[in-house]
Amino acid sequence: MSKEMTSSRTSISDPIAEARRQWLAHGWEEAATGMAAVTTLTRVQQILAGRVEEALAPLGLTFARFEILRLLGFSRSGRLPMGKISDRLQVHPASVTSAVKRLERDGLIRREPDTVDSRIVLAVLLPAGTDRLDPATAAVNEVFAGVGLDDSRLDVLIELLSPIRRLAGDPVAGGEAEND
Amino acid sequence: MSKEMTSSRTSISDPIAEARRQWLAHGWEEAATGMAAVTTLTRVQQILAGRVEEALAPLGLTFARFEILRLLGFSRSGRLPMGKISDRLQVHPASVTSAVKRLERDGLIRREPDTVDSRIVLAVLLPAGTDRLDPATAAVNEVFAGVGLDDSRLDVLIELLSPIRRLAGDPVAGGEAEND
């Protein structure tokens, strides 16, 4: 799908730069750079998410389902409460439930009530899920290792975006001094 | 929706920094920074898109539908071929068709065949669409003007992400010298 979105024209102009020109021509100076930045972020996220999904598709996984498997793989006992998965992945509980149901149907995890507090539902990694994790992690890591920017630029990017996460109430590691 | 995704816990650690630690602990150094960057991009895009959608919802629009209206508003005659809309917005033709159908149902645009080449379908802005554009543009511009980073940082962000767009085949304005 991401391939179809590459330009089919040879001499088309940059659509984001063109939108910015329109914004400035209409006198919306205070919003033009923000518009260009949000549109750029959206486009780049679409490109990168597309690559991750392409890498995982042959393994019968989406990025959302991979992230849940990976989190369970990191946990000591291969089991986590559904609410904790939602917190750690910053994904809506309904989305976690839907992804977990699909993983369960595929035989990669199962759900069970917590033995101490039966109101808590646990997702439990099954051996088939563990087996799927190794090739899936290798596949996404190939994408992550080839994003197209060197690590120092990626670190600048992460730092640059931190204040937006912080403003949204996310817990963000690192210095509070975003105005260096 | 974005509000529900703000952390409900007081002392939870940064989930992206935590994932990065896990990546490093498992020996995936070459992919750890890329993973953290892609995850950060995804989260920030989710935060900002959520704000834009919240701003447009009272006006009965989504960002996808707003972008089409806005593009038609910029065009000289208020009409554009569907294929051109897809190109300019870098959105899949099927998504454009779906959004255009909804805009048509809402009485904001209509579709008509091009008079010269009837195989080409045009989307045509209607007066109700023009009326909706002013408040909708003001609403998204409020979000764009308050992204949470000053313009010079937003410009750094746009520049930093350009090579990824370029690698994906997007036409990107500005210098080719991404390795300054």
Contacts between the chains, C-beta under 8 A, distances in Angstrom:
chain1	res1	chain2	res2	distance
A	1	B	92	7.1
A	2	B	168	7.1
A	4	B	92	6.6
A	5	B	90	5.9
A	5	B	91	7.9
A	5	B	92	6.7
A	5	B	168	7.8
A	6	B	168	6.0
A	6	B	169	3.4
A	6	B	170	7.1
A	7	B	87	7.4
A	7	B	169	5.7
A	7	B	170	6.3
A	7	B	171	5.7
A	8	B	87	7.5
A	9	B	87	6.7
A	9	B	171	7.9
A	12	B	87	6.5
A	12	B	171	5.1
A	13	B	171	6.1
A	13	B	173	7.0
A	14	B	170	7.5
A	14	B	171	5.0
A	14	B	172	5.2
A	14	B	173	3.8
A	14	B	174	7.8
A	15	B	87	7.7
A	15	B	88	5.1
A	15	B	89	7.1
A	15	B	90	6.2
A	15	B	171	7.4
A	16	B	158	7.9
A	16	B	173	7.8
A	17	B	172	7.8
A	17	B	173	3.7
A	17	B	174	7.5
A	18	B	88	7.5
A	22	B	74	5.1
A	28	B	137	7.5
A	28	B	141	5.5
A	30	B	141	7.5
A	30	B	145	4.6
A	31	B	140	7.7
A	31	B	141	3.7
A	31	B	142	7.7
A	31	B	144	3.9
A	31	B	145	4.5
A	32	B	144	7.8
A	33	B	151	4.3
A	33	B	154	4.7
A	33	B	155	6.3
A	33	B	158	7.8
A	34	B	143	7.4
A	34	B	144	3.4
A	34	B	145	5.7
A	34	B	146	7.5
A	34	B	147	4.5
A	34	B	151	7.9
A	34	B	154	6.2
A	35	B	140	7.6
A	35	B	141	7.5
A	35	B	144	4.5
A	36	B	154	7.3
A	36	B	158	5.7
A	37	B	147	6.3
A	37	B	149	7.6
A	37	B	154	4.1
A	37	B	155	8.0
A	37	B	157	5.4
A	37	B	158	5.6
A	38	B	48	5.2
A	38	B	49	7.8
A	38	B	52	7.1
A	38	B	143	7.8
A	38	B	144	6.2
A	38	B	147	6.7
A	40	B	157	7.2
A	40	B	158	5.0
A	40	B	161	5.2
A	40	B	162	7.9
A	40	B	165	7.2
A	41	B	41	6.5
A	41	B	44	6.4
A	41	B	45	5.1
A	41	B	48	6.7
A	41	B	157	7.5
A	41	B	161	7.2
A	42	B	45	5.8
A	42	B	48	8.0
A	42	B	49	6.8
A	43	B	90	6.2
A	43	B	165	6.1
A	43	B	170	7.1
A	44	B	41	6.4
A	44	B	161	4.8
A	44	B	164	5.1
A	44	B	165	6.3
A	45	B	41	5.1
A	45	B	42	5.8
A	45	B	45	4.2
A	46	B	90	7.9
A	47	B	164	6.1
A	47	B	165	7.0
A	47	B	168	4.6
A	48	B	38	5.2
A	48	B	41	6.7
A	48	B	42	8.0
A	48	B	164	7.1
A	49	B	38	7.9
A	49	B	42	6.7
A	52	B	38	7.1
A	74	B	22	5.1
A	87	B	7	7.4
A	87	B	8	7.5
A	87	B	9	6.7
A	87	B	12	6.5
A	87	B	15	7.7
A	88	B	15	5.1
A	88	B	18	7.5
A	89	B	15	7.1
A	90	B	5	5.9
A	90	B	15	6.1
A	90	B	43	6.2
A	90	B	46	7.9
A	91	B	5	8.0
A	92	B	1	7.1
A	92	B	4	6.6
A	92	B	5	6.7
A	137	B	28	7.5
A	140	B	31	7.7
A	140	B	35	7.6
A	141	B	28	5.5
A	141	B	30	7.5
A	141	B	31	3.7
A	141	B	35	7.5
A	142	B	31	7.7
A	143	B	34	7.5
A	143	B	38	7.8
A	144	B	31	3.9
A	144	B	32	7.7
A	144	B	34	3.4
A	144	B	35	4.5
A	144	B	38	6.2
A	145	B	30	4.6
A	145	B	31	4.5
A	145	B	34	5.7
A	146	B	34	7.5
A	147	B	34	4.5
A	147	B	37	6.3
A	147	B	38	6.7
A	147	B	164	6.8
A	148	B	163	5.4
A	148	B	164	4.7
A	148	B	167	4.7
A	149	B	37	7.6
A	149	B	160	7.1
A	149	B	163	6.2
A	149	B	164	6.8
A	151	B	33	4.3
A	151	B	34	7.9
A	153	B	160	6.1
A	154	B	33	4.7
A	154	B	34	6.3
A	154	B	36	7.4
A	154	B	37	4.1
A	155	B	33	6.3
A	156	B	156	7.8
A	156	B	160	6.5
A	157	B	37	5.4
A	157	B	40	7.2
A	157	B	41	7.5
A	157	B	157	7.3
A	157	B	160	5.5
A	157	B	161	7.5
A	158	B	16	7.9
A	158	B	33	7.8
A	158	B	36	5.7
A	158	B	37	5.6
A	158	B	40	5.0
A	160	B	149	7.1
A	160	B	153	6.1
A	160	B	156	6.5
A	160	B	157	5.5
A	160	B	160	7.3
A	161	B	40	5.2
A	161	B	41	7.2
A	161	B	44	4.8
A	161	B	157	7.5
A	162	B	40	7.9
A	163	B	148	5.5
A	163	B	149	6.2
A	164	B	44	5.1
A	164	B	47	6.2
A	164	B	48	7.1
A	164	B	147	6.8
A	164	B	148	4.6
A	164	B	149	6.8
A	165	B	40	7.2
A	165	B	43	6.1
A	165	B	44	6.3
A	165	B	47	7.0
A	167	B	148	4.7
A	168	B	2	7.0
A	168	B	5	7.8
A	168	B	6	6.0
A	168	B	47	4.6
A	169	B	6	3.4
A	169	B	7	5.7
A	170	B	6	7.2
A	170	B	7	6.3
A	170	B	14	7.5
A	170	B	43	7.1
A	171	B	7	5.7
A	171	B	9	8.0
A	171	B	12	5.1
A	171	B	13	6.1
A	171	B	14	5.0
A	171	B	15	7.4
A	172	B	14	5.2
A	172	B	17	7.9
A	173	B	13	7.0
A	173	B	14	3.8
A	173	B	16	7.9
A	173	B	17	3.7
A	174	B	14	7.9
A	174	B	17	7.5
